[in-house]
């Protein structure tokens, strides 16, 4: 006979060493890639936007999320600001909807008013 009979080997009771780790490794790598390429930059942008909104002052030129450009005339409270869109046209906006601060004003120094 040219073909020898094949005998099945008995299956071992214990899983191969590191089998579970090898199966989970691709998922761990994917989670790491998603964190560094998607989640972390998004959190960084959100933090920068939050700081920008908190630092808005009177005189800053801002762009709202709707695309309106205006000058901050008054910061009402922590969540609202009054923006002048045109001469005599003032609107109250939620500070979180400010998309950009185009030009920042320098804070007035206490000495500037006393120099005279």
KABEL-V996278 format. One record per backbone hydrogen bond with DSSP energy under -0.5 kcal/mol. CO is the residue of the C=O (numbers start at 1). NH is the residue of the N-H. E is the energy in kcal/mol with one decimal. If there is no record, write none. Layout:
BEGIN
CO & NH & E
CO & NH & E
END
This chain:
BEGIN
2 & 4 & -0.6
16 & 19 & -1.9
18 & 22 & -2.4
19 & 23 & -1.6
20 & 24 & -1.8
21 & 25 & -1.7
22 & 26 & -0.5
24 & 28 & -2.0
25 & 29 & -2.3
26 & 30 & -2.3
27 & 31 & -2.3
28 & 32 & -2.1
29 & 33 & -2.3
30 & 34 & -2.7
31 & 35 & -2.2
32 & 36 & -2.3
33 & 37 & -2.4
34 & 38 & -2.2
34 & 39 & -1.8
35 & 40 & -2.9
38 & 42 & -1.5
39 & 43 & -2.2
40 & 44 & -2.1
41 & 45 & -2.4
42 & 46 & -2.2
43 & 47 & -2.1
44 & 48 & -2.3
45 & 49 & -2.4
46 & 50 & -2.3
47 & 51 & -2.2
48 & 52 & -2.3
49 & 53 & -2.6
50 & 54 & -2.1
51 & 55 & -1.4
53 & 56 & -1.1
57 & 60 & -1.7
60 & 62 & -0.6
60 & 72 & -2.9
61 & 102 & -2.1
61 & 103 & -1.1
62 & 70 & -2.2
63 & 99 & -2.5
63 & 100 & -1.6
64 & 67 & -1.7
68 & 64 & -2.7
70 & 62 & -2.9
71 & 84 & -3.3
72 & 59 & -3.3
74 & 76 & -0.8
74 & 82 & -4.0
79 & 95 & -2.4
80 & 76 & -0.6
80 & 77 & -1.6
81 & 83 & -0.5
81 & 93 & -3.0
82 & 73 & -2.7
82 & 74 & -1.5
83 & 85 & -0.7
83 & 91 & -2.8
84 & 71 & -2.2
86 & 89 & -2.2
88 & 90 & -0.7
89 & 85 & -2.3
89 & 86 & -1.0
91 & 83 & -3.3
91 & 93 & -0.5
93 & 81 & -2.3
94 & 97 & -2.0
95 & 98 & -1.6
97 & 65 & -1.8
97 & 99 & -0.5
100 & 63 & -2.7
100 & 102 & -0.6
103 & 61 & -1.9
109 & 112 & -0.6
109 & 113 & -0.7
110 & 114 & -0.5
111 & 114 & -0.7
111 & 115 & -0.9
END
